[in-house]
């Protein structure tokens, strides 16, 4: 992983982003300490688990298409609660 000083990363942001896409994560340092990592969108999606849309996620559920799920709402009166 390539390390960039904060000032250099700010001045050459487009290069940092291109390197993240082609070479992998890019480390940003401030006063010699790692403070951030720039990653490509593809790697971010992979790491965050957001590869699928909500619809695709729901369609992958083992319950998708199941006809025996009761989704009816209970219409009984609510109970009294003393606070």
N, C-alpha and C positions, 0 to 999 in steps of 0.2 A: 504494500500500500504506500503510495507516494504521500509525503507530508508537505504541506504548504503552510507558510507563515500567513497569519491573518491578512497582513497588508498586501502580500503577494497574491493571495486568493481573491481579495477584493479587486485588485487591479487587473487580474487575469481570469475573471469569473467564467467567461465563455470557454476558456481553455480547461478550467477545472471541471466544468460540466461535461465537455467532450471527452476528457480523460476518464471521468466516472463511467461514461457510457461505453467506451472502448476498452479501458484497462481494468476497471473495477473501482471499488471505493477509494475516495480521496480524503486523507486526513487533514484537518485544519488545526493549526496550533496557535496558541497565544501565550507569549512569554515561555515558550518551550513546553507547555502543557497542552495535551490534546483536548479540544473543546467541542469539536463537531466532525462529522463525517458526511461527505457528499456521496450519494449513491444514485445510480440511474433509476428511472421510473420503473423499469422492468424488475430490477432487484428489490425496490421498495414494495411493489405489488406482491412479489414472491414472499418476502419476509413478513409482510403485514397480513398475509392470508386473504387479501382482497382480490383474488384472481377471478372471482365470479361475481356477477351482479346479484342483487337480492333475489330476483326471480330465478336465476340459475341455481342459487343456493337452495331455495325452497323446493325446486323441482328435483334436487338431488336427495331430498329427505326420504327416509324409508316410508314415511306416511303419505307421500305424494300419490294421489290417485286412489287412496283408500276410501272406500264407501262407508265403512262402519264407524266413522268418527262422529260423535254427537257434538255439534257446534251450537246447539240451541241454548239460549240464555235462560237462567232461572228467573222467573217473573214473580216469585213470591215477595211479600212485603219484607222490608229490611227489619232487623231487630233493634230494639231500643238499647242504647249503651249509655251508662252514666259516666260522666267525666269528672 
